[in-house]
Amino acid sequence: MSVVIEKIDWKLLGEQKQDLIMVLDVLSAELGSKKESLVGILNLLDSIQDDAVDTGIATEEEVFGD
């Protein structure tokens, strides 16, 4: 198990993801090629969250909320 993954504040990460999604929605046209990079970061965060649940590091409720 990864020590880094175990120490993630899942609620905070979820809030940060929502902030990033909001920025993408609001600034989509202005981001140009940067949008793809930010979407890649969102995909990475999704994978980390899925892995945490799949490996039993955290429950689905802990990672994704209610």
C-alpha positions in Angstrom: 0.0 0.0 0.0 1.2 3.5 -0.8 1.8 5.7 2.2 0.9 8.7 0.0 -2.5 7.3 -0.9 -3.2 6.4 2.7 -2.7 10.0 3.8 -5.0 11.6 1.3 -7.8 13.7 2.7 -10.5 12.3 0.4 -13.1 15.0 1.3 -10.6 17.7 0.5 -9.6 16.0 -2.7 -13.2 15.8 -3.8 -13.6 19.5 -3.2 -10.5 20.3 -5.1 -11.7 18.2 -8.0 -15.0 20.1 -8.0 -13.1 23.4 -8.1 -11.0 22.2 -11.1 -14.2 21.1 -12.9 -15.7 24.5 -12.2 -12.6 26.3 -13.6 -12.7 24.0 -16.7 -16.4 24.9 -17.2 -16.0 28.6 -16.7 -12.7 29.1 -18.6 -13.0 26.3 -21.2 -12.7 28.6 -24.2 -9.8 30.6 -22.8 -7.7 27.5 -21.8 -7.0 26.3 -25.3 -4.5 23.5 -25.3 -4.2 23.8 -21.5 -7.7 22.3 -21.1 -6.4 18.9 -22.2 -3.7 19.0 -19.5 -6.2 19.9 -16.8 -8.6 17.1 -18.0 -5.7 14.7 -17.8 -5.2 15.8 -14.1 -8.8 15.1 -13.5 -8.5 11.7 -15.0 -5.5 11.0 -12.8 -7.4 12.0 -9.7 -10.3 9.7 -10.7 -7.8 6.8 -11.1 -6.3 7.5 -7.7 -9.7 7.5 -6.1 -10.8 4.3 -7.9 -7.5 2.6 -6.9 -8.0 3.6 -3.3 -11.4 1.9 -3.3 -10.4 -1.1 -5.3 -7.4 -1.8 -3.0 -9.4 -1.3 0.2 -7.4 1.7 1.3 -10.6 3.7 1.7 -14.3 3.0 1.3 -16.4 4.3 -1.6 -18.2 6.6 0.8 -14.9 8.0 2.2 -13.5 8.6 -1.3 -16.6 9.8 -3.2 -18.9 11.0 -0.4 -22.5 10.2 0.1 
